[in-house]
Amino acid sequence: MNDVRVDCIILAAGLSRRFGFPKFQAVINGKPMISHVAGYALKTSLSSVTIVSRDSSVKPLVQGNVNVVINRRPELGISESIRVGLDSIPRESDGVMILPGDEPLIGESVMQSLVDAFTASPLRAVSCSVGHDLVSPAIFPSAMYMELRKLEGDRGGRSVLLHNMDSVTAIQVEEWRISDIDTQEDVARVERIGKEMGVWK
């Protein structure tokens, strides 16, 4: 099905309490982390890319056709960012990829594999998986949007996947691909992994 529409929401509105400043600004291999993540998304066949952020300061950090929407209540947790993101995508959306903004090693090939799997079977969710564990990013079909909207606090999309396991396709990825960043020490670790694995060219 070539007419399947898949939109992308990049979550970048966290309070970054342990980091000291907004994580999306962290420089990795010479450019802001959010630039890496958004850049991967733009290289795939995703129909649109939207960043959910606490403010508009993220916009100058990314290039290309990226929408930025503001989560004015980030203290409510990741669930509020998901709702804000869902409000921003077109009604005709068949599926939405929810992508953490702090996974700079995920790469466009992993993201495209999710899109391809969803396009082939657009009534099923598609999630990255490490072993038997479902991990981000994942694509949710429109039939699950209402359940996503009902999330509260820092409960993310994984709980929706677990509630609908019979309708989830798992795509195995290497664990290093989903390395996230919570502290400034993580920046050096992730940058080193990226160099070792040939992510940075």
C-alpha positions as a LaTeX table, in Angstrom:
\begin{tabular}{lrrr}
\hline
Residue & $x$ (\AA) & $y$ (\AA) & $z$ (\AA) \\
\hline
Met1 & 0.00 & 0.00 & 0.00 \\
Asn2 & 1.75 & 3.10 & $-1.24$ \\
Asp3 & $-0.89$ & 5.50 & 0.02 \\
Val4 & $-0.38$ & 4.77 & 3.71 \\
Arg5 & 0.38 & 7.99 & 5.60 \\
Val6 & 2.80 & 7.75 & 8.52 \\
Asp7 & 3.59 & 10.89 & 10.53 \\
Cys8 & 6.31 & 11.31 & 13.13 \\
Ile9 & 6.29 & 12.94 & 16.55 \\
Ile10 & 9.69 & 13.61 & 18.12 \\
Leu11 & 9.46 & 14.06 & 21.88 \\
Ala12 & 11.77 & 16.84 & 23.10 \\
Ala13 & 9.85 & 18.59 & 25.88 \\
Gly14 & 11.34 & 16.85 & 28.91 \\
Leu15 & 12.38 & 18.88 & 31.92 \\
Ser16 & 15.98 & 17.56 & 31.70 \\
Arg17 & 16.40 & 17.81 & 35.48 \\
Arg18 & 19.49 & 15.60 & 35.58 \\
Phe19 & 21.04 & 17.20 & 32.52 \\
Gly20 & 21.15 & 20.84 & 33.59 \\
Phe21 & 19.81 & 22.35 & 30.35 \\
Pro22 & 17.50 & 21.13 & 27.55 \\
Lys23 & 18.90 & 17.83 & 26.31 \\
Phe24 & 18.05 & 18.51 & 22.71 \\
Gln25 & 20.75 & 21.21 & 22.71 \\
Ala26 & 23.52 & 18.77 & 23.67 \\
Val27 & 26.21 & 18.73 & 20.99 \\
Ile28 & 27.14 & 15.27 & 19.73 \\
Asn29 & 29.68 & 14.80 & 16.96 \\
Gly30 & 29.57 & 18.50 & 16.19 \\
Lys31 & 25.85 & 19.22 & 16.10 \\
Pro32 & 22.85 & 19.32 & 18.45 \\
Met33 & 21.34 & 15.96 & 19.36 \\
Ile34 & 17.91 & 16.96 & 18.03 \\
Ser35 & 19.51 & 17.73 & 14.68 \\
His36 & 20.70 & 14.13 & 14.41 \\
Val37 & 17.31 & 12.68 & 15.32 \\
Ala38 & 15.24 & 14.97 & 13.10 \\
Gly39 & 17.71 & 14.49 & 10.27 \\
Tyr40 & 17.21 & 10.73 & 10.35 \\
Ala41 & 13.43 & 11.16 & 10.22 \\
Leu42 & 13.65 & 13.50 & 7.24 \\
Lys43 & 15.64 & 10.93 & 5.26 \\
Thr44 & 12.86 & 8.35 & 5.53 \\
Ser45 & 9.51 & 8.16 & 3.73 \\
Leu46 & 7.64 & 9.58 & 6.73 \\
Ser47 & 4.89 & 11.98 & 5.59 \\
Ser48 & 5.66 & 14.65 & 8.19 \\
Val49 & 8.02 & 15.30 & 11.10 \\
Thr50 & 6.91 & 17.26 & 14.16 \\
Ile51 & 8.99 & 18.09 & 17.23 \\
Val52 & 7.15 & 18.58 & 20.51 \\
Ser53 & 9.23 & 20.95 & 22.63 \\
Arg54 & 8.92 & 23.21 & 25.65 \\
Asp55 & 9.66 & 26.30 & 23.55 \\
Ser56 & 10.62 & 27.41 & 20.05 \\
Ser57 & 14.36 & 27.43 & 20.74 \\
Val58 & 14.58 & 24.01 & 19.10 \\
Lys59 & 13.60 & 25.34 & 15.67 \\
Pro60 & 16.97 & 26.94 & 14.71 \\
Leu61 & 18.72 & 23.68 & 15.62 \\
Val62 & 17.10 & 21.63 & 12.86 \\
Gln63 & 17.12 & 21.96 & 9.09 \\
Gly64 & 14.48 & 20.90 & 6.62 \\
Asn65 & 10.72 & 20.65 & 6.71 \\
Val66 & 10.15 & 20.11 & 10.42 \\
Asn67 & 7.15 & 21.37 & 12.38 \\
Val68 & 7.60 & 22.52 & 15.97 \\
Val69 & 4.71 & 22.51 & 18.43 \\
Ile70 & 4.88 & 23.65 & 22.03 \\
Asn71 & 3.96 & 21.58 & 25.08 \\
Arg72 & 3.01 & 24.29 & 27.56 \\
Arg73 & 2.56 & 21.79 & 30.39 \\
Pro74 & 5.69 & 19.60 & 30.27 \\
Glu75 & 5.41 & 18.99 & 34.00 \\
Leu76 & 2.51 & 16.65 & 33.21 \\
Gly77 & 4.96 & 14.17 & 31.73 \\
Ile78 & 5.53 & 12.42 & 28.44 \\
Ser79 & 1.82 & 11.69 & 28.08 \\
Glu80 & 1.10 & 15.39 & 27.59 \\
Ser81 & 3.73 & 15.63 & 24.84 \\
Ile82 & 2.10 & 12.68 & 23.08 \\
Arg83 & $-1.29$ & 14.39 & 23.22 \\
Val84 & 0.14 & 17.67 & 21.92 \\
Gly85 & 1.86 & 15.80 & 19.11 \\
Leu86 & $-1.28$ & 13.89 & 18.15 \\
Asp87 & $-3.20$ & 17.16 & 18.02 \\
Ser88 & $-0.70$ & 18.45 & 15.45 \\
Ile89 & $-0.83$ & 15.66 & 12.87 \\
Pro90 & $-3.38$ & 15.51 & 10.00 \\
Arg91 & $-6.70$ & 13.76 & 10.47 \\
Glu92 & $-5.91$ & 11.47 & 7.55 \\
Ser93 & $-2.89$ & 10.03 & 9.36 \\
Asp94 & $-2.86$ & 6.21 & 9.24 \\
Gly95 & $-0.08$ & 5.82 & 11.76 \\
Val96 & 2.26 & 7.84 & 13.93 \\
Met97 & 5.85 & 7.13 & 14.86 \\
Ile98 & 6.65 & 8.25 & 18.39 \\
Leu99 & 10.37 & 8.93 & 18.52 \\
Pro100 & 12.35 & 10.01 & 21.58 \\
Gly101 & 14.47 & 13.08 & 20.91 \\
Asp102 & 17.38 & 11.66 & 22.92 \\
Glu103 & 18.25 & 8.60 & 20.79 \\
Pro104 & 20.89 & 10.03 & 18.41 \\
Leu105 & 22.12 & 6.58 & 17.32 \\
Ile106 & 18.80 & 5.25 & 16.06 \\
Gly107 & 19.59 & 5.99 & 12.40 \\
Glu108 & 17.35 & 6.34 & 9.37 \\
Ser109 & 17.65 & 2.67 & 8.37 \\
Val110 & 15.98 & 1.50 & 11.58 \\
Met111 & 13.27 & 4.12 & 11.23 \\
Gln112 & 12.64 & 3.21 & 7.58 \\
Ser113 & 12.34 & $-0.47$ & 8.49 \\
Leu114 & 9.53 & 0.48 & 10.89 \\
Val115 & 7.78 & 2.52 & 8.20 \\
Asp116 & 8.09 & $-0.31$ & 5.67 \\
Ala117 & 6.67 & $-2.87$ & 8.10 \\
Phe118 & 3.77 & $-0.61$ & 9.00 \\
Thr119 & 3.02 & 0.23 & 5.37 \\
Ala120 & 2.78 & $-3.50$ & 4.64 \\
Ser121 & 0.29 & $-4.01$ & 7.49 \\
Pro122 & $-1.16$ & $-0.65$ & 8.58 \\
Leu123 & $-3.61$ & $-2.04$ & 11.14 \\
Arg124 & $-0.78$ & $-3.31$ & 13.34 \\
Ala125 & 1.62 & $-1.36$ & 15.55 \\
Val126 & 5.31 & $-1.77$ & 14.79 \\
Ser127 & 7.95 & $-1.44$ & 17.49 \\
Cys128 & 11.67 & $-1.75$ & 17.83 \\
Ser129 & 12.62 & $-4.66$ & 20.04 \\
Val130 & 15.75 & $-5.74$ & 21.88 \\
Gly131 & 15.31 & $-9.42$ & 22.60 \\
His132 & 11.79 & $-9.74$ & 24.00 \\
Asp133 & 11.61 & $-6.12$ & 25.18 \\
Leu134 & 9.65 & $-3.58$ & 23.14 \\
Val135 & 11.52 & $-0.28$ & 22.94 \\
Ser136 & 11.21 & 3.08 & 21.21 \\
Pro137 & 10.67 & 4.16 & 18.55 \\
Ala138 & 7.38 & 2.60 & 17.53 \\
Ile139 & 4.58 & 3.28 & 15.05 \\
Phe140 & 0.98 & 3.21 & 16.27 \\
Pro141 & $-2.01$ & 2.75 & 13.95 \\
Ser142 & $-4.76$ & 5.36 & 14.11 \\
Ala143 & $-6.99$ & 2.86 & 15.94 \\
Met144 & $-4.67$ & 3.24 & 18.96 \\
Tyr145 & $-4.66$ & 7.06 & 19.01 \\
Met146 & $-7.46$ & 7.25 & 21.56 \\
Glu147 & $-5.61$ & 4.92 & 23.91 \\
Leu148 & $-2.48$ & 7.04 & 23.51 \\
Arg149 & $-4.49$ & 10.15 & 24.39 \\
Lys150 & $-5.62$ & 8.55 & 27.65 \\
Leu151 & $-2.08$ & 8.06 & 28.97 \\
Glu152 & $-1.17$ & 9.95 & 32.13 \\
Gly153 & 2.05 & 11.19 & 33.67 \\
Asp154 & 5.24 & 9.62 & 32.37 \\
Arg155 & 3.52 & 6.56 & 30.95 \\
Gly156 & 4.54 & 6.40 & 27.31 \\
Gly157 & 3.48 & 4.43 & 24.29 \\
Arg158 & 5.04 & 1.17 & 25.50 \\
Ser159 & 2.11 & 0.59 & 27.84 \\
Val160 & $-0.24$ & 0.83 & 24.84 \\
Leu161 & 1.87 & $-1.70$ & 22.95 \\
Leu162 & 1.83 & $-4.11$ & 25.87 \\
His163 & $-1.94$ & $-3.79$ & 26.09 \\
Asn164 & $-2.24$ & $-4.72$ & 22.41 \\
Met165 & 0.44 & $-7.38$ & 22.01 \\
Asp166 & $-1.62$ & $-9.38$ & 19.52 \\
Ser167 & $-1.47$ & $-6.38$ & 17.19 \\
Val168 & 2.25 & $-5.55$ & 17.44 \\
Thr169 & 5.00 & $-6.42$ & 14.98 \\
Ala170 & 8.44 & $-6.39$ & 16.61 \\
Ile171 & 11.54 & $-5.33$ & 14.66 \\
Gln172 & 14.79 & $-6.47$ & 16.25 \\
Val173 & 17.50 & $-3.82$ & 16.63 \\
Glu174 & 20.92 & $-3.76$ & 18.23 \\
Glu175 & 20.77 & $-2.49$ & 21.79 \\
Trp176 & 23.32 & 0.28 & 21.13 \\
Arg177 & 20.91 & 1.82 & 18.62 \\
Ile178 & 18.53 & 2.86 & 21.38 \\
Ser179 & 21.19 & 4.38 & 23.65 \\
Asp180 & 19.55 & 7.43 & 25.19 \\
Ile181 & 20.97 & 10.42 & 27.01 \\
Asp182 & 19.97 & 11.43 & 30.53 \\
Thr183 & 23.16 & 13.00 & 31.88 \\
Gln184 & 26.08 & 14.92 & 30.41 \\
Glu185 & 28.27 & 11.87 & 31.04 \\
Asp186 & 26.04 & 9.97 & 28.62 \\
Val187 & 27.00 & 12.38 & 25.83 \\
Ala188 & 30.61 & 11.16 & 25.74 \\
Arg189 & 29.48 & 7.53 & 25.99 \\
Val190 & 27.02 & 7.81 & 23.10 \\
Glu191 & 29.48 & 9.78 & 20.97 \\
Arg192 & 32.09 & 7.03 & 21.51 \\
Ile193 & 29.61 & 4.30 & 20.55 \\
Gly194 & 28.62 & 6.23 & 17.44 \\
Lys195 & 32.23 & 6.44 & 16.31 \\
Glu196 & 32.88 & 2.77 & 17.05 \\
Met197 & 29.80 & 1.68 & 15.11 \\
Gly198 & 30.40 & 3.99 & 12.16 \\
Val199 & 27.31 & 6.12 & 12.72 \\
Trp200 & 29.20 & 9.38 & 12.33 \\
Lys201 & 30.49 & 9.82 & 8.82 \\
\hline
\end{tabular}
